[in-house]
């Protein structure tokens, strides 16, 4: 599975962004899509996922502020980010994964999209 992320940018605290992820390849192997983020010096962390059944789950740090969704054909996955905080600054990636939150990502990592929250 290959992915291309887009939609990042510079936003002030309290602002919003919507990230997009277009997936291609062996999508039938994927039971969920996840959005991850990484800051320099830290491990990549999963912040949101949506299963093929449409069940969503979020990390505590973004619960209530981020919303993950996807198109009906399951090719494009979105991450709506509201009330952004400086701590959300990171490179955001998407990837296919298993249903369980702890499942490792399955596909090839894309280049990611930079989100910077700063006044």
ZICORTA-V882010 format. One record per helix or strand of 3 or more residues. SS is the DSSP state (A for helix, B for strand). FROM is the first residue (numbers start at 0). TO is the last residue. If there is no record, write none. Layout:
BEGIN
((SS & FROM & TO) (SS & FROM & TO))
END
This chain:
BEGIN
((B & 1 & 5) (B & 8 & 10) (B & 16 & 23) (A & 26 & 28) (B & 31 & 37) (B & 44 & 50) (B & 55 & 57) (B & 65 & 69) (B & 75 & 80) (A & 85 & 87) (B & 89 & 96) (B & 112 & 116))
END
